[in-house]
Amino acid sequence: MRIRTAAAVPAVAFAAASLLLVAPHGAAAARNTVCPERSLTVRAAVVPADPAVVRIDVTNRSGRACTVGGYPTVTFGDLDGAAVPVPDGADGRYRIGAGRTAYAAARTIADPADPQARRVDAIAVAADPAHRGRAFTAAEIDAGEAVRVWEPVTTWWQPSAAAADRAIGLS
C-alpha cells in the first residue's frame, strides 16, 4: 500500500502541474478571449485619396479587452475567396482594449483600368474569421455603383488609421 501511495503522489502532482501549464488562467485567459461579435462595431469606407482602398475599423464596445483575428476577413459580393493579408505571415490574434478601435485597409484592385477587374455591388467584413461579419453595399462605402476587384489584399489590424494607410501603401 505504501508503494502505491508513493507512486500515485508523483503521478497526481504531474497531472496537476500539466493542467496548470496548458489551462488559461486569470489575465492570460482575458488576453486571449475572442471578442463576441455582438460587442463589436465594424465600419468600412473608401479612402477619398485612393478609391481602390477601403479603410476598415472595428470598435470593441464591451467593458473588457478581447481579441479578433490578426486581420479582417474581407469578401467581395458573390466572388470566391477573400482579400489576402499583407505582409504574408502566420495567423495571429489582435488584442483590442475596452472601448478601443483597431484599423485595417484593403486594396481591392491594383489597377482600376485592368480588363480582368470584376465588379461587385457589396463587400463583407468580419473582424474575426469565426464571425459572420457585416455587409456593405458599394454605395454605403462611397464606392459608387460597384467595387472593382482583382487580387485584393488587406493589412493586419493596426493601432491607427494612419498606420493602416501606411501598411497598404498610402502616404
Secondary structure as UniProt FT lines:
FT   HELIX           2..22
FT   HELIX           26..31
FT   HELIX           37..39
FT   STRAND          40..47
FT   TURN            48..49
FT   STRAND          50..60
FT   STRAND          66..69
FT   STRAND          73..76
FT   TURN            77..78
FT   STRAND          84..86
FT   STRAND          93..96
FT   TURN            98..99
FT   STRAND          101..107
FT   TURN            112..113
FT   TURN            115..116
FT   STRAND          118..120
FT   STRAND          122..126
FT   TURN            129..130
FT   STRAND          134..137
FT   TURN            138..142
FT   TURN            144..145
FT   STRAND          147..150
FT   STRAND          153..155
FT   HELIX           161..168
//
